[in-house]
Amino acid sequence: MSKRYELGLNELDSLVKELPNSGIIALRGNLASGKTTLSKAIINNQNIVTSPTFSIMQEYDGIYHYDIYQGGFKAIKQNGLYENLYEDGLHIIEWADDELLEFASKNGLNVCIIDIEICDNKRVYKVSYA
């Protein structure tokens, strides 16, 4: 099952309210498509103040935010961060790749996949579950 949203920046809350509060949210899209903006909207929805810069992983009170642009799921494995995916909480992963989705599937982890595309001044968010 998938759902499609076409939203501007000021409308992101309507999408965020529909997303799960636990498991993995896998964000995919081209450079500057809005992955970090959506990540911040999700984190701020939990009333957590975020840092403007991210390393591979930051934790905010049970929310884990990963940015794996440089190395994909391989970077998560090399840094020993894959064990965090078993922790209770919400795991937001920017630049999610097929290897990550395969790992999650094999290990029974719940995944919400969000594919983001630029459409004029808005973004199209295609939300599905694996």
C-alpha positions as CSV (number, residue, x, y, z in Angstrom):
1,M,0.0,0.0,0.0
2,S,1.3,3.4,-0.8
3,K,0.1,7.0,-0.4
4,R,1.1,10.1,-2.3
5,Y,1.3,13.6,-0.9
6,E,2.1,16.8,-2.8
7,L,3.1,19.4,-0.2
8,G,4.8,22.7,0.3
9,L,7.1,23.3,3.3
10,N,4.4,24.8,5.4
11,E,2.2,21.7,4.9
12,L,4.7,19.1,6.1
13,D,2.9,18.6,9.4
14,S,0.1,16.9,7.6
15,L,2.5,14.2,6.4
16,V,4.5,14.0,9.7
17,K,1.3,13.3,11.6
18,E,0.6,10.2,9.4
19,L,4.1,8.7,9.9
20,P,4.9,6.0,12.5
21,N,6.4,6.9,15.9
22,S,8.7,3.8,15.9
23,G,10.6,1.7,13.4
24,I,12.6,2.9,10.4
25,I,11.7,5.8,8.2
26,A,13.8,5.3,5.0
27,L,14.1,8.6,3.1
28,R,15.1,8.5,-0.6
29,G,15.5,11.2,-3.2
30,N,17.9,13.3,-5.2
31,L,20.3,15.8,-3.7
32,A,18.3,18.8,-2.3
33,S,15.0,17.0,-2.6
34,G,14.1,17.7,1.0
35,K,15.2,14.7,3.0
36,T,16.9,16.8,5.8
37,T,13.9,19.2,5.8
38,L,11.5,16.3,6.4
39,S,13.8,14.8,9.0
40,K,13.8,18.0,10.9
41,A,10.1,18.3,10.7
42,I,9.7,14.8,12.1
43,I,12.2,15.5,14.9
44,N,10.6,18.9,15.8
45,N,7.2,17.3,15.9
46,Q,8.5,15.4,18.9
47,N,9.5,18.8,20.5
48,I,13.2,18.1,20.2
49,V,15.6,20.9,19.2
50,T,17.9,19.7,16.5
51,S,21.5,20.6,15.5
52,P,21.9,22.1,12.0
53,T,24.7,19.7,11.2
54,F,24.6,15.9,11.4
55,S,27.2,13.2,11.6
56,I,26.4,9.7,10.4
57,M,24.1,9.4,13.4
58,Q,22.6,11.7,16.0
59,E,20.2,10.6,18.8
60,Y,17.5,12.8,20.2
61,D,15.7,11.2,23.1
62,G,14.7,8.0,21.3
63,I,14.9,9.3,17.8
64,Y,17.9,8.2,15.8
65,H,18.8,10.3,12.7
66,Y,21.2,8.9,10.2
67,D,22.6,10.6,7.2
68,I,24.4,8.0,5.1
69,Y,25.0,10.0,1.9
70,Q,28.7,9.2,1.9
71,G,28.6,5.5,2.4
72,G,25.1,4.0,2.3
73,F,24.2,1.1,4.6
74,K,27.9,0.0,4.5
75,A,28.7,3.1,6.6
76,I,26.2,2.1,9.2
77,K,27.8,-1.4,9.4
78,Q,31.4,-0.2,9.4
79,N,30.6,2.2,12.3
80,G,28.7,-0.5,14.3
81,L,25.5,1.5,14.1
82,Y,23.4,-1.3,12.7
83,E,22.8,-2.6,16.2
84,N,21.0,0.7,17.0
85,L,18.3,-0.3,14.5
86,Y,17.1,-2.9,17.0
87,E,16.6,-0.2,19.7
88,D,13.1,0.9,20.5
89,G,12.5,4.3,19.0
90,L,12.2,6.0,15.6
91,H,15.1,5.6,13.1
92,I,15.1,8.3,10.3
93,I,17.6,7.3,7.6
94,E,18.5,9.7,4.8
95,W,19.8,8.2,1.6
96,A,18.4,4.8,2.5
97,D,19.6,2.2,-0.1
98,D,18.5,-1.3,-1.2
99,E,21.1,-2.9,1.1
100,L,19.4,-1.2,4.1
101,L,16.0,-2.3,3.0
102,E,17.2,-5.9,2.5
103,F,18.8,-5.9,6.0
104,A,15.6,-4.6,7.6
105,S,13.4,-7.1,5.8
106,K,15.6,-10.1,6.7
107,N,15.6,-9.0,10.3
108,G,11.9,-8.3,10.7
109,L,12.3,-4.5,11.2
110,N,9.3,-2.3,10.3
111,V,10.2,0.2,7.5
112,C,8.3,3.2,6.1
113,I,9.8,4.2,2.8
114,I,9.4,7.8,1.6
115,D,10.5,8.6,-1.9
116,I,10.8,12.3,-2.4
117,E,10.6,14.2,-5.8
118,I,10.8,17.9,-6.5
119,C,7.7,19.3,-8.3
120,D,7.9,23.0,-8.9
121,N,7.8,24.7,-5.4
122,K,6.4,21.6,-3.7
123,R,7.6,18.1,-3.1
124,V,5.9,14.8,-3.9
125,Y,6.2,12.3,-1.1
126,K,5.4,8.6,-2.0
127,V,4.9,6.7,1.3
128,S,5.0,2.9,1.3
129,Y,5.7,0.2,3.9
130,A,8.0,-2.8,3.7
